[in-house]
Amino acid sequence: MPDPDTRTALLLVLGTGAELTQAELAHRLRVTDRTVRRHLTALARDGLVEARRDGLLKRFRLVSGAHPLPPLPVRLSEEEAEALTVAALAARSLLAPTPFDRPLAAAARRFAQAWLAEVFSFEPETESEVWDFSHPDGPPAPFDPVLFRTLLTSVRERTPVEADYYTASRRQLSSGRRLHPLGFYVRGGSWLLAAWCCRDGRVKDFALAGFRSVRPLTGTHFDPPKDFDLHLHARDRFRAVAGDAVYTVRVAVKPEILPYFHRKVYHPTQQIEAEHPDGSAVVSFEVEGLDEIAAWCRSWGPRIRVLEPSILVEQVARAHAEAARQYERPDPESP
């Protein structure tokens, strides 16, 4: 395993902005070329170091944002170390499509290496064998990390952007769309950006995978809407992707599941419109886009019947009919 002190010294040397060859680094650090090569390989794998050609020479430098911080005098309890180890594993599943994935993995490895000499009731380096945080719907859709970083900077600094955005449901590309990015959240395995859309005059959600280009409008700033709260916006929200129409959805709910709707709000707009003597009810929602609420309706099976809109009635009925037909056909693998 590469010596952590040499690694730190190498990062500090490159942190001055120097671009050095492997031989120059070995000379400065007073170690062998082989030692430097091992560290450079590990740092490149962690996304911290990059190489560039200078004639016949290869020079190494830190990537942007990789400059080392001063040592942090932090002492953790075993419970804290265990929680941090598990949290890093959980976060990697969520952050896989973002630029944070590799730095997080590198930090987790360094923590595990630093704790090798400690006596714990768990083994940090093998904890990944205990947990599986993969998303049931599969990995999130990939998106451009450079665009993500631009949007993140815009959220933090409240800088408007102009974006070219592709709406998958309409197969439509809109260009030069001016947005005020407000924050990120994840729903249904998709990364979404909540942003004020200057064209439509309201907060909308944009799938990060739909952005084709993003241009920050430097020198200008925006104030978020006074009544906007990202956590309330994202809570129990059916996926609402910019470009989808707004629908009022009404469903008939059977008596055996009505108590669930009294105990839980599945969407901020949920309303129990009418309760009938037999214990059934009509429940309504106002949603933007139908993809996620269609999946939600299907998940209840025959205990929910969609009343409107007609497009959702047809979509759910067709899905149930296709599923039923699967069981009418002979099993192709049966004798």
KOLNU-695334 format. One record per residue (C-alpha): x, y, z; residue in one letter; residue number from 1. Coordinates in Angstrom, 1 decimal. Example, Ala and Ser with C-alpha at 12.3 -4.5 7.8 and 13.67 -1.06 7.14 Angstrom:
BEGIN
<r u="12.3" v="-4.5" w="7.8" aa="A" i="1"/>
<r u="13.7" v="-1.1" w="7.1" aa="S" i="2"/>
***
This chain:
BEGIN
<r u="0.0" v="0.0" w="0.0" aa="M" i="1"/>
<r u="1.4" v="3.5" w="-0.8" aa="P" i="2"/>
<r u="2.7" v="5.4" w="2.2" aa="D" i="3"/>
<r u="0.1" v="8.0" w="3.2" aa="P" i="4"/>
<r u="2.8" v="10.5" w="4.2" aa="D" i="5"/>
<r u="4.4" v="10.3" w="0.8" aa="T" i="6"/>
<r u="1.0" v="10.7" w="-0.8" aa="R" i="7"/>
<r u="0.3" v="13.9" w="1.3" aa="T" i="8"/>
<r u="3.8" v="15.3" w="0.5" aa="A" i="9"/>
<r u="3.2" v="14.6" w="-3.3" aa="L" i="10"/>
<r u="-0.2" v="16.4" w="-3.1" aa="L" i="11"/>
<r u="1.4" v="19.4" w="-1.3" aa="L" i="12"/>
<r u="4.1" v="19.7" w="-4.0" aa="V" i="13"/>
<r u="1.6" v="19.6" w="-6.8" aa="L" i="14"/>
<r u="-0.7" v="21.8" w="-4.8" aa="G" i="15"/>
<r u="1.7" v="24.7" w="-5.4" aa="T" i="16"/>
<r u="0.6" v="24.6" w="-9.1" aa="G" i="17"/>
<r u="3.7" v="22.9" w="-10.3" aa="A" i="18"/>
<r u="3.6" v="20.5" w="-13.2" aa="E" i="19"/>
<r u="6.4" v="18.0" w="-12.7" aa="L" i="20"/>
<r u="7.7" v="14.8" w="-14.3" aa="T" i="21"/>
<r u="7.9" v="11.6" w="-12.4" aa="Q" i="22"/>
<r u="11.7" v="12.0" w="-12.0" aa="A" i="23"/>
<r u="11.3" v="15.5" w="-10.7" aa="E" i="24"/>
<r u="8.8" v="14.4" w="-8.1" aa="L" i="25"/>
<r u="11.0" v="11.5" w="-7.0" aa="A" i="26"/>
<r u="13.9" v="13.9" w="-6.6" aa="H" i="27"/>
<r u="11.9" v="16.5" w="-4.6" aa="R" i="28"/>
<r u="10.4" v="13.8" w="-2.3" aa="L" i="29"/>
<r u="13.6" v="11.8" w="-2.0" aa="R" i="30"/>
<r u="11.9" v="8.6" w="-2.9" aa="V" i="31"/>
<r u="12.3" v="6.1" w="-5.8" aa="T" i="32"/>
<r u="10.6" v="6.5" w="-9.2" aa="D" i="33"/>
<r u="8.7" v="3.4" w="-8.5" aa="R" i="34"/>
<r u="7.2" v="4.9" w="-5.3" aa="T" i="35"/>
<r u="6.1" v="8.0" w="-7.2" aa="V" i="36"/>
<r u="4.6" v="5.9" w="-10.0" aa="R" i="37"/>
<r u="2.5" v="4.0" w="-7.5" aa="R" i="38"/>
<r u="1.2" v="7.2" w="-5.9" aa="H" i="39"/>
<r u="0.5" v="8.8" w="-9.3" aa="L" i="40"/>
<r u="-1.4" v="5.8" w="-10.4" aa="T" i="41"/>
<r u="-3.6" v="5.8" w="-7.3" aa="A" i="42"/>
<r u="-4.2" v="9.6" w="-7.5" aa="L" i="43"/>
<r u="-5.1" v="9.3" w="-11.2" aa="A" i="44"/>
<r u="-7.6" v="6.5" w="-10.4" aa="R" i="45"/>
<r u="-9.1" v="8.8" w="-7.7" aa="D" i="46"/>
<r u="-9.4" v="11.6" w="-10.2" aa="G" i="47"/>
<r u="-7.0" v="13.9" w="-8.4" aa="L" i="48"/>
<r u="-4.1" v="14.0" w="-10.8" aa="V" i="49"/>
<r u="-3.9" v="14.3" w="-14.6" aa="E" i="50"/>
<r u="-1.0" v="14.1" w="-17.0" aa="A" i="51"/>
<r u="-0.1" v="16.2" w="-20.1" aa="R" i="52"/>
<r u="2.5" v="15.8" w="-22.8" aa="R" i="53"/>
<r u="5.4" v="18.3" w="-22.9" aa="D" i="54"/>
<r u="7.3" v="17.1" w="-25.9" aa="G" i="55"/>
<r u="8.8" v="13.7" w="-25.0" aa="L" i="56"/>
<r u="8.1" v="14.3" w="-21.3" aa="L" i="57"/>
<r u="4.9" v="13.6" w="-19.3" aa="K" i="58"/>
<r u="4.1" v="16.2" w="-16.7" aa="R" i="59"/>
<r u="1.7" v="15.7" w="-13.8" aa="F" i="60"/>
<r u="-0.6" v="18.2" w="-12.2" aa="R" i="61"/>
<r u="-3.6" v="18.4" w="-9.8" aa="L" i="62"/>
<r u="-7.0" v="18.6" w="-11.4" aa="V" i="63"/>
<r u="-9.2" v="21.5" w="-10.5" aa="S" i="64"/>
<r u="-10.6" v="21.2" w="-7.0" aa="G" i="65"/>
<r u="-8.1" v="18.6" w="-5.9" aa="A" i="66"/>
<r u="-5.8" v="20.8" w="-3.9" aa="H" i="67"/>
<r u="-5.2" v="19.3" w="-0.4" aa="P" i="68"/>
<r u="-6.7" v="20.8" w="2.7" aa="L" i="69"/>
<r u="-4.7" v="21.1" w="6.0" aa="P" i="70"/>
<r u="-4.9" v="18.0" w="8.2" aa="P" i="71"/>
<r u="-8.1" v="17.8" w="10.2" aa="L" i="72"/>
<r u="-7.6" v="16.9" w="13.9" aa="P" i="73"/>
<r u="-10.7" v="14.8" w="14.1" aa="V" i="74"/>
<r u="-11.1" v="11.8" w="16.4" aa="R" i="75"/>
<r u="-14.1" v="9.6" w="15.8" aa="L" i="76"/>
<r u="-15.8" v="7.1" w="18.0" aa="S" i="77"/>
<r u="-16.4" v="3.6" w="16.7" aa="E" i="78"/>
<r u="-20.1" v="4.3" w="16.2" aa="E" i="79"/>
<r u="-19.2" v="7.5" w="14.2" aa="E" i="80"/>
<r u="-16.7" v="5.6" w="12.1" aa="A" i="81"/>
<r u="-19.2" v="2.8" w="11.4" aa="E" i="82"/>
<r u="-21.9" v="5.3" w="10.5" aa="A" i="83"/>
<r u="-19.5" v="7.3" w="8.2" aa="L" i="84"/>
<r u="-18.5" v="4.0" w="6.4" aa="T" i="85"/>
<r u="-22.0" v="2.9" w="5.8" aa="V" i="86"/>
<r u="-23.1" v="6.5" w="4.7" aa="A" i="87"/>
<r u="-20.3" v="6.6" w="2.1" aa="A" i="88"/>
<r u="-21.5" v="3.3" w="0.7" aa="L" i="89"/>
<r u="-25.1" v="4.5" w="0.5" aa="A" i="90"/>
<r u="-24.1" v="7.9" w="-0.9" aa="A" i="91"/>
<r u="-22.1" v="6.3" w="-3.7" aa="R" i="92"/>
<r u="-25.2" v="4.6" w="-5.1" aa="S" i="93"/>
<r u="-27.0" v="8.0" w="-5.2" aa="L" i="94"/>
<r u="-24.0" v="10.1" w="-6.4" aa="L" i="95"/>
<r u="-22.8" v="7.6" w="-9.1" aa="A" i="96"/>
<r u="-23.6" v="9.9" w="-12.1" aa="P" i="97"/>
<r u="-22.2" v="13.1" w="-10.4" aa="T" i="98"/>
<r u="-18.6" v="14.3" w="-10.2" aa="P" i="99"/>
<r u="-18.7" v="13.5" w="-6.4" aa="F" i="100"/>
<r u="-18.5" v="9.7" w="-7.0" aa="D" i="101"/>
<r u="-14.7" v="9.3" w="-7.4" aa="R" i="102"/>
<r u="-13.7" v="11.8" w="-4.7" aa="P" i="103"/>
<r u="-16.1" v="10.1" w="-2.3" aa="L" i="104"/>
<r u="-14.7" v="6.7" w="-3.1" aa="A" i="105"/>
<r u="-11.2" v="8.0" w="-2.6" aa="A" i="106"/>
<r u="-12.0" v="9.6" w="0.7" aa="A" i="107"/>
<r u="-13.7" v="6.3" w="1.9" aa="A" i="108"/>
<r u="-10.6" v="4.3" w="1.0" aa="R" i="109"/>
<r u="-8.4" v="6.7" w="2.8" aa="R" i="110"/>
<r u="-10.5" v="6.5" w="5.9" aa="F" i="111"/>
<r u="-10.4" v="2.7" w="5.7" aa="A" i="112"/>
<r u="-6.6" v="2.7" w="5.4" aa="Q" i="113"/>
<r u="-6.2" v="5.1" w="8.3" aa="A" i="114"/>
<r u="-8.3" v="2.8" w="10.5" aa="W" i="115"/>
<r u="-6.4" v="-0.3" w="9.6" aa="L" i="116"/>
<r u="-4.5" v="-0.1" w="12.9" aa="A" i="117"/>
<r u="-7.6" v="0.4" w="15.0" aa="E" i="118"/>
<r u="-9.5" v="-2.5" w="16.6" aa="V" i="119"/>
<r u="-13.1" v="-2.2" w="15.6" aa="F" i="120"/>
<r u="-16.1" v="-4.6" w="16.0" aa="S" i="121"/>
<r u="-16.5" v="-4.2" w="12.2" aa="F" i="122"/>
<r u="-14.0" v="-4.2" w="9.3" aa="E" i="123"/>
<r u="-14.2" v="-0.9" w="7.3" aa="P" i="124"/>
<r u="-12.4" v="-2.3" w="4.3" aa="E" i="125"/>
<r u="-14.9" v="-5.2" w="3.9" aa="T" i="126"/>
<r u="-18.1" v="-3.4" w="4.9" aa="E" i="127"/>
<r u="-19.1" v="-3.1" w="1.2" aa="S" i="128"/>
<r u="-19.9" v="-6.9" w="1.3" aa="E" i="129"/>
<r u="-22.5" v="-6.3" w="4.0" aa="V" i="130"/>
<r u="-24.6" v="-3.6" w="2.2" aa="W" i="131"/>
<r u="-26.3" v="-3.2" w="-1.1" aa="D" i="132"/>
<r u="-27.7" v="0.2" w="-1.8" aa="F" i="133"/>
<r u="-28.3" v="-0.2" w="-5.5" aa="S" i="134"/>
<r u="-31.5" v="1.5" w="-6.7" aa="H" i="135"/>
<r u="-34.4" v="-1.0" w="-7.4" aa="P" i="136"/>
<r u="-35.1" v="0.9" w="-10.7" aa="D" i="137"/>
<r u="-31.4" v="0.6" w="-11.8" aa="G" i="138"/>
<r u="-28.7" v="3.2" w="-11.8" aa="P" i="139"/>
<r u="-29.6" v="6.8" w="-12.4" aa="P" i="140"/>
<r u="-29.5" v="8.1" w="-16.0" aa="A" i="141"/>
<r u="-26.0" v="9.5" w="-16.7" aa="P" i="142"/>
<r u="-25.5" v="13.2" w="-17.4" aa="F" i="143"/>
<r u="-22.6" v="15.5" w="-18.3" aa="D" i="144"/>
<r u="-20.5" v="16.2" w="-15.1" aa="P" i="145"/>
<r u="-19.4" v="19.5" w="-16.6" aa="V" i="146"/>
<r u="-23.1" v="20.6" w="-17.0" aa="L" i="147"/>
<r u="-23.8" v="19.4" w="-13.5" aa="F" i="148"/>
<r u="-20.9" v="21.4" w="-12.0" aa="R" i="149"/>
<r u="-22.2" v="24.5" w="-13.9" aa="T" i="150"/>
<r u="-25.7" v="24.1" w="-12.5" aa="L" i="151"/>
<r u="-24.4" v="23.4" w="-9.0" aa="L" i="152"/>
<r u="-22.4" v="26.7" w="-9.1" aa="T" i="153"/>
<r u="-25.4" v="28.5" w="-10.3" aa="S" i="154"/>
<r u="-27.5" v="27.1" w="-7.4" aa="V" i="155"/>
<r u="-24.9" v="28.1" w="-4.9" aa="R" i="156"/>
<r u="-24.2" v="31.6" w="-6.3" aa="E" i="157"/>
<r u="-27.7" v="32.3" w="-7.6" aa="R" i="158"/>
<r u="-26.6" v="33.0" w="-11.1" aa="T" i="159"/>
<r u="-29.1" v="32.6" w="-13.9" aa="P" i="160"/>
<r u="-28.4" v="30.2" w="-16.8" aa="V" i="161"/>
<r u="-29.5" v="29.8" w="-20.4" aa="E" i="162"/>
<r u="-30.0" v="26.2" w="-21.3" aa="A" i="163"/>
<r u="-30.8" v="24.0" w="-24.3" aa="D" i="164"/>
<r u="-33.1" v="21.3" w="-22.9" aa="Y" i="165"/>
<r u="-34.6" v="18.2" w="-24.5" aa="Y" i="166"/>
<r u="-38.1" v="17.1" w="-23.3" aa="T" i="167"/>
<r u="-38.2" v="13.3" w="-23.8" aa="A" i="168"/>
<r u="-42.0" v="13.0" w="-23.5" aa="S" i="169"/>
<r u="-42.5" v="15.5" w="-26.3" aa="R" i="170"/>
<r u="-39.3" v="14.7" w="-28.2" aa="R" i="171"/>
<r u="-38.7" v="18.4" w="-28.3" aa="Q" i="172"/>
<r u="-35.6" v="20.5" w="-27.9" aa="L" i="173"/>
<r u="-36.0" v="24.0" w="-26.5" aa="S" i="174"/>
<r u="-33.1" v="26.4" w="-27.0" aa="S" i="175"/>
<r u="-32.0" v="29.4" w="-25.0" aa="G" i="176"/>
<r u="-34.3" v="28.7" w="-22.0" aa="R" i="177"/>
<r u="-33.6" v="31.1" w="-19.2" aa="R" i="178"/>
<r u="-33.6" v="29.4" w="-15.7" aa="L" i="179"/>
<r u="-33.0" v="30.3" w="-12.1" aa="H" i="180"/>
<r u="-31.6" v="27.0" w="-10.7" aa="P" i="181"/>
<r u="-32.9" v="26.5" w="-7.1" aa="L" i="182"/>
<r u="-31.8" v="23.0" w="-6.0" aa="G" i="183"/>
<r u="-31.4" v="19.3" w="-6.8" aa="F" i="184"/>
<r u="-33.4" v="16.2" w="-5.7" aa="Y" i="185"/>
<r u="-33.7" v="12.6" w="-6.8" aa="V" i="186"/>
<r u="-37.0" v="10.8" w="-7.5" aa="R" i="187"/>
<r u="-37.6" v="7.4" w="-9.2" aa="G" i="188"/>
<r u="-33.9" v="7.0" w="-9.9" aa="G" i="189"/>
<r u="-33.7" v="10.3" w="-11.8" aa="S" i="190"/>
<r u="-31.8" v="13.4" w="-10.8" aa="W" i="191"/>
<r u="-34.0" v="16.5" w="-11.1" aa="L" i="192"/>
<r u="-33.2" v="20.2" w="-11.0" aa="L" i="193"/>
<r u="-35.9" v="22.5" w="-9.5" aa="A" i="194"/>
<r u="-35.6" v="25.8" w="-11.3" aa="A" i="195"/>
<r u="-37.7" v="29.0" w="-11.9" aa="W" i="196"/>
<r u="-38.6" v="29.0" w="-15.6" aa="C" i="197"/>
<r u="-38.6" v="32.6" w="-16.8" aa="C" i="198"/>
<r u="-40.6" v="31.5" w="-19.9" aa="R" i="199"/>
<r u="-43.4" v="29.9" w="-18.0" aa="D" i="200"/>
<r u="-43.3" v="32.0" w="-14.8" aa="G" i="201"/>
<r u="-43.2" v="29.2" w="-12.3" aa="R" i="202"/>
<r u="-40.9" v="26.6" w="-10.6" aa="V" i="203"/>
<r u="-40.5" v="23.5" w="-12.8" aa="K" i="204"/>
<r u="-38.5" v="20.3" w="-12.6" aa="D" i="205"/>
<r u="-35.9" v="19.5" w="-15.2" aa="F" i="206"/>
<r u="-34.3" v="16.0" w="-15.6" aa="A" i="207"/>
<r u="-30.5" v="16.5" w="-15.6" aa="L" i="208"/>
<r u="-30.2" v="14.0" w="-18.4" aa="A" i="209"/>
<r u="-32.2" v="16.3" w="-20.6" aa="G" i="210"/>
<r u="-29.8" v="19.2" w="-20.6" aa="F" i="211"/>
<r u="-27.8" v="19.6" w="-23.8" aa="R" i="212"/>
<r u="-25.9" v="22.7" w="-22.9" aa="S" i="213"/>
<r u="-25.9" v="25.3" w="-20.0" aa="V" i="214"/>
<r u="-24.4" v="28.8" w="-20.2" aa="R" i="215"/>
<r u="-24.1" v="30.8" w="-17.0" aa="P" i="216"/>
<r u="-25.2" v="34.4" w="-17.3" aa="L" i="217"/>
<r u="-22.3" v="35.9" w="-15.3" aa="T" i="218"/>
<r u="-22.7" v="39.3" w="-13.8" aa="G" i="219"/>
<r u="-26.4" v="38.8" w="-13.0" aa="T" i="220"/>
<r u="-28.1" v="37.3" w="-10.0" aa="H" i="221"/>
<r u="-31.5" v="36.2" w="-9.0" aa="F" i="222"/>
<r u="-33.5" v="35.9" w="-5.7" aa="D" i="223"/>
<r u="-35.4" v="32.6" w="-5.2" aa="P" i="224"/>
<r u="-39.2" v="32.9" w="-4.9" aa="P" i="225"/>
<r u="-40.1" v="33.9" w="-1.3" aa="K" i="226"/>
<r u="-42.4" v="30.9" w="-0.8" aa="D" i="227"/>
<r u="-40.0" v="28.3" w="-2.3" aa="F" i="228"/>
<r u="-38.7" v="25.5" w="0.0" aa="D" i="229"/>
<r u="-36.8" v="22.7" w="-1.8" aa="L" i="230"/>
<r u="-37.6" v="20.1" w="0.8" aa="H" i="231"/>
<r u="-41.4" v="20.8" w="0.7" aa="L" i="232"/>
<r u="-41.2" v="20.9" w="-3.1" aa="H" i="233"/>
<r u="-39.6" v="17.5" w="-3.3" aa="A" i="234"/>
<r u="-41.5" v="15.8" w="-0.5" aa="R" i="235"/>
<r u="-43.8" v="13.0" w="-1.7" aa="D" i="236"/>
<r u="-43.7" v="14.4" w="-5.2" aa="R" i="237"/>
<r u="-44.6" v="12.4" w="-8.3" aa="F" i="238"/>
<r u="-42.0" v="13.1" w="-10.9" aa="R" i="239"/>
<r u="-42.7" v="16.3" w="-12.7" aa="A" i="240"/>
<r u="-40.4" v="17.0" w="-15.6" aa="V" i="241"/>
<r u="-40.4" v="20.3" w="-17.5" aa="A" i="242"/>
<r u="-42.4" v="20.2" w="-20.7" aa="G" i="243"/>
<r u="-45.1" v="17.8" w="-19.4" aa="D" i="244"/>
<r u="-48.6" v="19.1" w="-19.1" aa="A" i="245"/>
<r u="-50.5" v="19.6" w="-15.8" aa="V" i="246"/>
<r u="-53.3" v="17.1" w="-15.2" aa="Y" i="247"/>
<r u="-56.0" v="16.7" w="-12.6" aa="T" i="248"/>
<r u="-56.0" v="13.0" w="-11.8" aa="V" i="249"/>
<r u="-59.1" v="11.4" w="-10.1" aa="R" i="250"/>
<r u="-59.1" v="7.8" w="-8.9" aa="V" i="251"/>
<r u="-61.7" v="5.6" w="-7.2" aa="A" i="252"/>
<r u="-60.3" v="3.9" w="-4.1" aa="V" i="253"/>
<r u="-61.7" v="0.6" w="-2.7" aa="K" i="254"/>
<r u="-62.7" v="0.5" w="1.0" aa="P" i="255"/>
<r u="-59.8" v="-1.8" w="2.1" aa="E" i="256"/>
<r u="-57.1" v="0.8" w="1.1" aa="I" i="257"/>
<r u="-58.9" v="4.0" w="2.0" aa="L" i="258"/>
<r u="-57.3" v="4.1" w="5.5" aa="P" i="259"/>
<r u="-53.9" v="4.4" w="3.8" aa="Y" i="260"/>
<r u="-55.0" v="7.7" w="2.3" aa="F" i="261"/>
<r u="-56.2" v="9.0" w="5.7" aa="H" i="262"/>
<r u="-52.8" v="8.2" w="7.2" aa="R" i="263"/>
<r u="-50.5" v="9.2" w="4.4" aa="K" i="264"/>
<r u="-50.3" v="12.1" w="1.9" aa="V" i="265"/>
<r u="-48.9" v="10.6" w="-1.3" aa="Y" i="266"/>
<r u="-48.7" v="14.0" w="-3.0" aa="H" i="267"/>
<r u="-49.0" v="17.6" w="-1.7" aa="P" i="268"/>
<r u="-52.1" v="18.1" w="-3.8" aa="T" i="269"/>
<r u="-53.9" v="15.0" w="-2.6" aa="Q" i="270"/>
<r u="-57.6" v="15.5" w="-1.8" aa="Q" i="271"/>
<r u="-60.2" v="13.0" w="-0.6" aa="I" i="272"/>
<r u="-63.1" v="14.4" w="-2.6" aa="E" i="273"/>
<r u="-65.9" v="12.1" w="-1.5" aa="A" i="274"/>
<r u="-66.4" v="9.1" w="0.8" aa="E" i="275"/>
<r u="-69.2" v="6.7" w="-0.1" aa="H" i="276"/>
<r u="-71.4" v="4.6" w="2.3" aa="P" i="277"/>
<r u="-69.7" v="1.4" w="1.2" aa="D" i="278"/>
<r u="-66.3" v="2.8" w="2.4" aa="G" i="279"/>
<r u="-64.9" v="3.6" w="-1.0" aa="S" i="280"/>
<r u="-63.8" v="7.1" w="-2.0" aa="A" i="281"/>
<r u="-62.7" v="9.4" w="-4.8" aa="V" i="282"/>
<r u="-59.2" v="10.9" w="-4.4" aa="V" i="283"/>
<r u="-57.7" v="13.6" w="-6.6" aa="S" i="284"/>
<r u="-54.2" v="14.9" w="-7.4" aa="F" i="285"/>
<r u="-52.8" v="17.7" w="-9.6" aa="E" i="286"/>
<r u="-49.6" v="16.5" w="-11.3" aa="V" i="287"/>
<r u="-47.3" v="17.6" w="-14.0" aa="E" i="288"/>
<r u="-46.7" v="14.7" w="-16.3" aa="G" i="289"/>
<r u="-48.2" v="11.2" w="-16.0" aa="L" i="290"/>
<r u="-45.3" v="8.7" w="-16.1" aa="D" i="291"/>
<r u="-44.8" v="8.4" w="-12.4" aa="E" i="292"/>
<r u="-48.4" v="8.6" w="-11.2" aa="I" i="293"/>
<r u="-49.3" v="5.9" w="-13.9" aa="A" i="294"/>
<r u="-46.7" v="3.6" w="-12.3" aa="A" i="295"/>
<r u="-48.1" v="4.4" w="-8.9" aa="W" i="296"/>
<r u="-51.7" v="3.6" w="-10.0" aa="C" i="297"/>
<r u="-50.6" v="0.3" w="-11.5" aa="R" i="298"/>
<r u="-48.9" v="-0.6" w="-8.3" aa="S" i="299"/>
<r u="-52.2" v="-0.7" w="-6.5" aa="W" i="300"/>
<r u="-53.6" v="-3.2" w="-9.0" aa="G" i="301"/>
<r u="-57.4" v="-3.7" w="-8.9" aa="P" i="302"/>
<r u="-57.7" v="-1.7" w="-5.6" aa="R" i="303"/>
<r u="-57.6" v="1.6" w="-7.6" aa="I" i="304"/>
<r u="-59.5" v="2.6" w="-10.7" aa="R" i="305"/>
<r u="-58.5" v="5.7" w="-12.6" aa="V" i="306"/>
<r u="-61.4" v="7.9" w="-13.5" aa="L" i="307"/>
<r u="-59.7" v="10.8" w="-15.3" aa="E" i="308"/>
<r u="-57.9" v="12.0" w="-17.4" aa="P" i="309"/>
<r u="-58.9" v="9.7" w="-20.2" aa="S" i="310"/>
<r u="-55.3" v="9.4" w="-21.4" aa="I" i="311"/>
<r u="-54.3" v="8.0" w="-18.0" aa="L" i="312"/>
<r u="-57.3" v="5.7" w="-17.9" aa="V" i="313"/>
<r u="-56.3" v="4.2" w="-21.3" aa="E" i="314"/>
<r u="-52.6" v="3.9" w="-20.3" aa="Q" i="315"/>
<r u="-53.3" v="2.1" w="-17.0" aa="V" i="316"/>
<r u="-56.0" v="-0.1" w="-18.6" aa="A" i="317"/>
<r u="-53.7" v="-1.1" w="-21.4" aa="R" i="318"/>
<r u="-50.9" v="-2.0" w="-19.0" aa="A" i="319"/>
<r u="-53.1" v="-4.2" w="-16.9" aa="H" i="320"/>
<r u="-54.6" v="-5.9" w="-20.0" aa="A" i="321"/>
<r u="-51.1" v="-6.6" w="-21.3" aa="E" i="322"/>
<r u="-50.1" v="-8.0" w="-18.0" aa="A" i="323"/>
<r u="-53.2" v="-10.2" w="-17.9" aa="A" i="324"/>
<r u="-52.5" v="-11.6" w="-21.4" aa="R" i="325"/>
<r u="-49.0" v="-12.7" w="-20.2" aa="Q" i="326"/>
<r u="-50.8" v="-15.2" w="-17.9" aa="Y" i="327"/>
<r u="-53.2" v="-16.4" w="-20.6" aa="E" i="328"/>
<r u="-50.4" v="-17.6" w="-22.8" aa="R" i="329"/>
<r u="-48.7" v="-21.0" w="-22.2" aa="P" i="330"/>
<r u="-45.4" v="-20.8" w="-20.5" aa="D" i="331"/>
<r u="-42.8" v="-21.2" w="-23.4" aa="P" i="332"/>
<r u="-40.5" v="-23.1" w="-21.0" aa="E" i="333"/>
<r u="-43.1" v="-25.6" w="-19.8" aa="S" i="334"/>
<r u="-43.1" v="-29.1" w="-21.4" aa="P" i="335"/>
***
